[in-house]
């Protein structure tokens, strides 16, 4: 992975679309609740893809393209719950970054307004709303992985599956375990683990052995340190590994001087396809459509990929993306997960885990 981080492009394309006119009155990006509802000139954008400078970048580039936006960042589960709670009196105008599982929940809750972006023909329709109604559209593909210190473990010595972490004493206390469960990365990992233990007679559709795995995860991990990055903990020798989204790896390797590799389970890794949609009830629907047309375009997604090492979905952006990023993601094996089953149970699973297993 270190080789990847050294060749990833760091310059952002200067050809972002700017046909929407001059910016005016954009507020600073925020991760706290916005001060007003979905009205006025400022678009309220909910996302779980706001880390590592993404919120600031989007705010500034959108302003250059003529959009005043306020970015409100939370975990994927928290963002979904927030939109569901605000139905009938929405605060957000646009939501992006959530994966298919969360967007399916929003569709079922009648919280989204269908829209077909100008770039819809440039993305794989199979990655979008499976209903064909155009409720949400894909932007970015992310692998959800276990990243480990390549100077400590060779690929043969490293864990081969998530369950190795708590069932092999070599890894006892050497992996970072989570504390909060509102994030999409964590929930996707848990969905991937529990998918192997489906049992129609089990608690919430999961066998006792499956729940024993979740208990083991918390018992043998090193709990995340608030405000301290996983890669800093690895660099300081506190832990050797932890969960990570693929686009977050190259920049962290460079920043913290860590040469890392990823676990490659035989059955594959969870993949998140980050989507974008219009929130139902916005009184700025036309402006929201224009923003989505701009953000999902090949030009903007090329720039986003260059800045954040992400794998775009837009075919034009893929053609312009760093070849190392494209090759890396094409070589990842995607885990087959019963997403309908996961979407149906994820809220109950998280509630059980928080009540029974989180220290």
C-alpha positions in Angstrom: 0.0 0.0 0.0 2.9 2.4 0.7 3.8 2.3 -3.0 0.2 3.3 -3.8 0.4 6.3 -1.5 3.6 7.6 -3.1 2.1 7.7 -6.6 -1.4 8.9 -6.0 -2.0 12.3 -7.5 -2.4 15.1 -5.1 -3.2 18.0 -7.4 -6.9 18.7 -7.9 -8.2 19.3 -11.4 -8.7 23.0 -12.1 -11.4 22.4 -14.6 -14.3 22.1 -12.2 -17.6 23.3 -13.7 -18.3 26.9 -12.9 -21.2 27.7 -15.2 -23.6 28.1 -12.3 -22.4 31.7 -11.7 -20.6 33.4 -8.9 -20.7 32.2 -5.3 -22.4 34.2 -2.7 -22.7 34.0 1.1 -21.5 30.4 1.6 -21.2 29.5 5.2 -18.4 27.5 6.8 -18.8 23.7 6.7 -20.3 22.3 9.8 -20.6 19.0 11.6 -23.3 20.4 13.9 -27.0 20.8 13.2 -27.7 23.6 10.8 -29.3 26.8 12.1 -32.2 26.8 9.6 -34.4 24.4 7.6 -34.3 23.6 3.9 -35.1 27.1 2.8 -33.4 30.3 1.6 -30.3 30.3 -0.6 -28.1 27.9 1.3 -28.4 24.2 0.5 -28.1 22.0 3.5 -26.1 18.9 2.6 -26.2 15.9 5.0 -23.3 13.4 4.6 -21.2 10.8 6.4 -18.4 11.5 3.9 -17.1 14.6 5.6 -13.8 13.4 7.2 -10.2 14.2 6.2 -11.1 17.7 4.8 -13.9 16.5 2.5 -16.5 18.9 4.1 -14.2 21.9 3.7 -13.2 20.9 0.1 -16.8 20.5 -1.0 -17.8 23.7 0.6 -15.1 25.7 -1.1 -15.4 24.1 -4.6 -19.2 24.3 -4.5 -18.8 28.0 -3.8 -16.6 28.4 -6.8 -19.3 26.8 -8.9 -21.9 29.1 -7.5 -23.4 27.0 -4.7 -23.7 28.2 -1.1 -23.9 25.0 1.0 -23.7 24.0 4.6 -22.3 20.5 5.2 -23.6 18.6 8.1 -21.6 15.5 8.9 -22.5 12.4 11.0 -22.0 8.7 10.8 -24.1 6.8 8.2 -26.5 5.3 10.6 -26.9 8.6 12.5 -27.5 10.5 9.2 -30.1 8.0 8.1 -31.9 8.2 11.5 -31.8 12.0 11.4 -33.4 12.2 8.0 -36.1 9.7 9.0 -36.8 11.7 12.1 -37.2 14.9 10.1 -39.7 13.6 7.6 -42.5 16.0 7.0 -40.3 18.9 8.1 -37.0 18.3 6.5 -33.8 20.2 7.3 -31.6 18.8 4.6 -31.9 19.4 0.8 -29.4 16.8 -0.4 -27.9 13.7 1.2 -24.8 11.9 -0.1 -22.2 9.4 1.0 -24.6 6.8 2.5 -24.4 3.3 1.0 -27.2 1.3 -0.6 -28.3 -0.2 2.7 -29.1 3.2 4.3 -30.6 4.6 1.1 -32.9 1.6 0.9 -34.1 2.5 4.4 -34.8 6.1 3.3 -36.7 4.9 0.2 -38.8 2.6 2.4 -39.5 5.5 4.7 -40.6 7.8 1.8 -37.8 10.3 2.7 -36.3 10.8 -0.8 -37.5 12.6 -4.0 -36.6 10.8 -7.3 -34.4 12.7 -9.7 -32.4 11.7 -12.7 -29.1 13.6 -12.9 -27.6 14.8 -16.1 -24.7 12.3 -15.7 -27.0 9.2 -15.1 -26.0 7.7 -18.4 -22.3 7.8 -17.3 -22.7 5.5 -14.3 -23.5 1.8 -14.0 -27.3 1.6 -13.4 -26.8 -1.6 -11.5 -25.1 0.4 -8.8 -28.0 2.9 -8.4 -31.5 2.5 -7.0 -32.5 -1.1 -7.8 -36.1 -0.2 -8.1 -35.4 1.8 -11.2 -37.2 4.8 -9.8 -34.1 7.0 -9.6 -34.4 7.7 -5.9 -30.6 7.7 -5.5 -27.5 7.6 -7.7 -23.9 6.3 -7.2 -20.9 8.6 -6.7 -18.0 6.6 -5.2 -17.0 3.0 -4.5 -15.2 2.2 -1.2 -13.7 -1.0 0.1 -14.1 -1.5 3.8 -11.0 -3.2 5.1 -8.8 -4.2 8.0 -5.5 -2.3 7.5 -2.4 -3.6 9.3 1.2 -2.6 9.8 3.2 -4.3 7.1 6.4 -4.0 9.1 4.9 -6.2 11.9 3.0 -8.8 9.8 3.6 -10.3 6.4 0.5 -11.2 4.4 0.9 -14.8 5.5 1.2 -13.8 9.2 -1.6 -11.3 9.2 -5.2 -12.1 10.0 -7.0 -13.8 7.2 -10.5 -13.0 8.4 -12.1 -10.6 10.9 -12.8 -13.5 13.4 -9.0 -14.2 13.6 -8.6 -11.0 15.6 -10.3 -12.3 18.7 -9.8 -16.1 18.1 -6.0 -15.9 17.6 -4.1 -14.9 20.7 -1.4 -13.3 18.6 -3.8 -10.4 17.9 -5.1 -10.0 21.4 -5.2 -6.3 22.2 -3.4 -5.5 19.0 -6.4 -4.3 16.9 -8.4 -1.1 17.4 -12.0 -1.8 18.3 -14.8 0.8 18.0 -16.8 2.5 20.7 -19.5 4.2 18.8 -21.6 2.3 16.3 -23.2 5.1 14.3 -20.7 5.0 11.5 -21.2 3.3 8.2 -17.8 1.7 8.1 -18.4 -0.1 11.5 -21.9 -1.1 10.5 -20.8 -2.6 7.2 -18.1 -4.6 8.9 -20.6 -6.0 11.5 -23.0 -6.8 8.7 -20.3 -8.6 6.9 -19.4 -10.7 10.0 -23.0 -11.5 10.9 -23.9 -12.4 7.4 -21.9 -15.7 7.9 -24.0 -16.6 10.9 -27.6 -16.1 9.6 -30.1 -18.4 11.5 -33.8 -18.0 11.2 -34.2 -19.4 14.7 -31.6 -17.2 16.2 -31.9 -13.9 18.0 -32.5 -11.2 15.4 -31.8 -13.8 12.7 -28.3 -14.6 14.0 -27.0 -17.8 15.6 -25.5 -17.8 19.1 -22.1 -18.4 17.6 -22.5 -15.2 15.6 -23.2 -13.2 18.7 -20.3 -14.8 20.4 -18.1 -13.4 17.6 -19.3 -9.9 18.3 -18.7 -10.4 22.0 -15.2 -11.6 21.3 -14.5 -8.5 19.1 -15.1 -6.1 22.0 -13.4 -8.4 24.6 -10.1 -8.7 22.8 -9.7 -5.3 21.1 -8.0 -2.1 22.1 -10.7 0.5 22.3 -10.4 3.5 20.0 -8.9 6.6 21.5 -11.0 9.7 20.9 -9.5 12.2 18.5 -6.5 9.9 17.9 -6.2 8.5 14.4 -5.7 4.8 13.9 -2.6 5.3 11.9 -1.0 7.4 14.7 -1.7 4.6 17.1 -0.1 2.2 14.7 2.9 4.5 14.3 3.3 4.8 18.1 3.0 1.0 18.5 -0.2 1.1 20.5 -2.0 -1.2 18.0 -1.0 -3.0 14.8 -4.3 -2.8 12.8 -7.9 -1.5 12.6 -10.8 -0.9 10.3 -10.4 1.6 7.5 -12.1 2.7 4.2 -9.8 2.3 1.2 -9.6 5.9 0.2 -8.4 6.8 3.7 -5.2 4.7 3.4 -2.8 6.5 1.1 -3.0 9.9 2.8 -2.6 8.3 6.3 0.5 6.3 5.2 2.1 9.5 4.1 1.1 11.6 7.1 2.1 9.1 9.7 4.9 7.3 8.0 3.3 3.9 8.2 3.6 1.2 5.5 0.4 -0.7 5.7 -1.3 -3.6 3.9 -4.9 -4.8 3.9 -6.4 -8.1 4.9 -7.8 -9.9 1.9 -10.3 -12.5 3.2 -11.0 -15.4 0.8 -14.7 -14.5 0.7 -13.9 -10.8 0.0 -14.5 -7.5 1.7 -17.7 -5.3 2.1 -18.0 -2.7 -0.5 -19.8 0.6 0.0 -21.2 2.4 -3.0 -21.7 6.0 -1.8 -24.9 7.5 -3.3 -26.5 10.9 -3.6 -30.2 11.9 -3.5 -32.7 14.8 -3.0 -34.4 14.9 0.4 -38.2 14.8 0.0 -39.8 18.0 1.0 -37.0 20.4 0.2 -38.3 23.8 -1.1 -35.1 24.1 -3.2 -35.6 21.1 -5.4 -34.3 22.9 -8.6 -31.2 24.1 -6.9 -30.6 20.6 -5.3 -30.9 19.1 -8.8 -28.3 21.6 -10.1 -25.9 20.8 -7.2 -26.2 17.0 -7.9 -25.6 17.6 -11.6 -22.4 19.4 -10.7 -21.1 17.2 -7.9 -21.6 13.9 -9.8 -20.2 15.1 -13.0 -17.0 13.6 -14.5 -15.1 16.8 -13.9 -16.0 17.2 -10.2 -15.6 13.5 -9.5 -12.2 13.5 -11.1 -11.1 16.3 -8.8 -12.7 14.6 -5.8 -10.8 11.4 -6.6 -7.5 13.2 -7.0 -7.9 15.0 -3.7 -9.2 12.0 -1.6 -7.8 8.9 -3.4 -11.4 7.7 -4.0 -12.6 5.3 -6.7 -15.3 7.1 -8.7 -18.3 5.5 -10.4 -18.7 8.0 -13.2 -17.0 6.5 -16.3 -15.5 9.7 -17.4 -13.9 10.2 -13.9 -12.6 6.6 -13.9 -10.9 7.3 -17.2 -9.2 10.3 -15.7 -8.5 8.9 -12.2 -5.0 7.8 -11.0 -4.4 4.3 -12.6 -3.0 3.1 -9.3 -6.3 3.8 -7.5 -8.3 2.1 -10.3 -6.1 -0.9 -10.4 -6.1 -1.3 -6.6 -9.9 -1.3 -6.4 -10.4 -3.6 -9.4 -8.2 -6.2 -7.7 -10.3 -6.2 -4.5 -12.8 -9.1 -4.2 -16.2 -8.0 -3.1 -17.9 -9.9 -0.3 -21.4 -11.2 -1.2 -23.7 -9.9 1.6 -27.4 -10.3 1.8 -28.1 -6.6 1.9 -31.8 -6.9 2.1 -31.4 -9.0 5.2 -28.8 -6.6 6.7 -31.0 -3.5 6.0 -34.0 -5.2 7.7 -32.0 -6.0 10.8 -29.1 -3.5 11.1 -30.9 -1.1 13.5 -31.9 -4.0 15.9 -28.4 -5.5 15.6 -26.8 -2.2 16.6 -29.2 -1.7 19.5 -28.4 -5.2 20.8 -24.6 -4.7 20.4 -24.7 -1.3 22.2 -26.8 -2.7 25.1 -25.0 -6.1 25.5 -21.5 -5.9 24.2 -20.0 -2.4 24.0 -17.9 -1.9 27.2 
